[in-house]
Amino acid sequence: MTDPKTLPVTFSIQSREFVDTLTTALTFALRDSTLPMLDGVDLNIFKGQLVTTATDRFRLALIRSEIDELDGADGRLGFLDYATARKLIALMKPAGRGRGMTLAPLTVTVADGRLTVDNRLEKVTVAISTVVTPPDVIKLITESIAREAKSSRDWAVNPKLLASFARASSGEMAAVRVNDPTRPLIVSIGDNFIGLLMPVRMGDPEAGHDKALASWSEFFTPPKPARKRAPRKAAPRKAAPAKAAAPKKRAPAKKAAKA
C-alpha cells in the first residue's frame, strides 16, 4: 500500500459491518504486544473500498467493505493495535443498547493519528498509528494468486488454524487453492474475504501421506476369511490279534472189555 495519508479521510459505513469487519480481522491478529506490527489490524482505502488486513505470520486475512460518501483518495489509513480495536468495538456496542444501534450508519474520519467514529448520537475517538508498519498483506496475496500451481497431491495444515477461517463466513462456502505444499494456501470466502494459510512441514516429505494412507487402507481392508482345514481322516483301526484256538479235548479212550 501507499504511505499513510496525511490529509483527513472521511467515509460512511454501516455500523454492524464495521464491527463485524474488525471482529473478524482480529481473529487473524497475533495478540502479542512484543511484535507490534502483528498485534492488530491495518486499515486502507483501496479502489474506493475499506480494506482491513491482519496476520499472525501463519495466517493472513483481507476483508473489503463497501463504503459511501468517501472524501479522500486511495491509501493507507493506519494501524489499530489489538487493545484499541477491541475498545473501539466495545464502544460501538455499549451495554444496554439494542441491535438497532449496530444498524445505524457511521461516519469515520481519520486524521492526525486519530480515528473518529460518529453515529450521530455520540463520537468515539481512538489512536491509529501511522508508524507501525505491518506486512503488506495485499502484496502477499496477489503474489500467491499469480503463482503457478504445481501438481501435488499432499499438503498439511494446522487444523485449528484452518478452522479459524470459519469466523469469516456467514454461511458461504470456502474455496481453497493449493499452489505448492511449501507455499501458503489461498482461502476465499464469499465476495469480501480472502486470506492465506501457511502450510505445515510434514515429518517425512518423501513419504507424504502415502505411509499414513497405507496404514488406514490396511485398517479398512476386511480380514481374509480363514481357510477351512480338511477334516482329518480317521486312522484305520488295527485288527485285534486273532485268539489262538483252544486245543480240542480228546475223548477218553474206551477200555477194552475183558474176555
Disulfide bonds with the S-S distance in Angstrom:
none
